[in-house]
């Protein structure tokens, strides 16, 4: 039944979203990692900030990409 209901836009949108989400996660990790302070506490704080920033940006990107791909 999957073949009957699967459309090309589903495949394209999922691959595009995955690439964008991966880029956002990598970008936030690099940005906050390069700006981290010395020691374990600085690295832990930078990691926490990177995860929060990436989560918020991924949520916003998901909203925007879903609107772009599936607006009728």
C-alpha positions in Angstrom: 0.0 0.0 0.0 2.9 2.4 0.5 3.7 2.5 -3.2 0.1 3.5 -3.9 0.2 6.5 -1.6 3.8 7.6 -1.9 4.4 10.7 -4.0 7.7 12.3 -5.3 7.1 15.4 -3.2 7.2 13.2 0.0 10.7 11.9 -1.0 12.0 15.3 -2.1 10.8 17.1 1.0 12.1 14.5 3.4 15.6 14.5 1.8 15.7 18.3 1.7 14.5 18.6 5.3 17.1 16.1 6.4 19.9 18.0 4.6 18.8 21.4 6.1 18.4 20.0 9.6 21.9 18.4 9.4 23.4 21.7 8.2 21.7 23.6 11.0 23.0 21.1 13.6 26.5 21.1 12.3 26.6 24.9 12.0 25.4 25.5 15.5 27.9 22.9 16.8 30.7 24.6 15.0 29.7 28.1 16.0 29.3 27.4 19.7 32.2 25.1 19.8 34.5 27.7 18.4 33.3 30.2 20.9 33.4 27.9 24.0 35.4 28.8 27.0 38.2 26.7 28.5 37.6 23.6 30.6 34.8 21.1 31.0 32.4 23.7 32.3 32.9 25.9 29.2 32.5 23.1 26.8 29.4 21.8 28.6 27.8 25.3 28.5 28.6 25.7 24.8 27.1 22.3 24.1 23.9 23.2 25.9 23.6 26.5 24.1 24.3 24.7 20.7 21.6 22.1 21.3 19.1 24.7 22.3 19.9 27.0 19.4 19.8 24.1 16.9 16.5 22.8 18.3 14.8 26.2 17.9 16.2 26.7 14.4 15.2 23.2 13.3 11.7 23.8 14.6 11.5 27.1 12.7 13.0 25.6 9.5 10.6 22.7 9.7 7.7 25.1 9.8 9.0 27.1 6.8 10.0 24.1 4.7 6.7 22.3 5.3 4.9 25.5 4.3 7.0 25.7 1.1 6.6 22.1 0.1 3.0 21.4 1.0 1.2 24.7 0.6 -1.8 24.1 -1.6 
